Amino acid sequence: MIFSNGMPASAFADVEWVKSSDSIGEGNCVELAQLPGGEVAVRNSRFPDGAALVYTREEMVAFLRGAKRCEFDGLVD
């Protein structure tokens, strides 16, 4: 299967969606899934059947490194 941006997250069959333990089951979190080709899909847990975005491994590494360095903290403070 070819995965692309904007596909309904429900079309991502046989993937395991994971989210932060900080979401505490309230449906207010970003969920991620590893895809067979190494990409990572991202969806909004409030809309589990909504559109998902697909990122390359390199894009996710760059994002996570920036998050660990607090580069995005100003967006939520």
Number of C-alpha atoms within 10 A of each C-alpha: 8 7 19 14 13 12 15 17 23 13 14 19 9 10 15 11 17 14 19 12 8 9 13 10 11 9 14 15 18 17 20 21 20 17 20 12 11 12 16 20 23 20 23 19 20 13 14 16 15 15 18 25 17 22 18 13 15 12 12 15 12 10 14 13 11 13 12 10 10 10 12 12 11 7 6 5 5
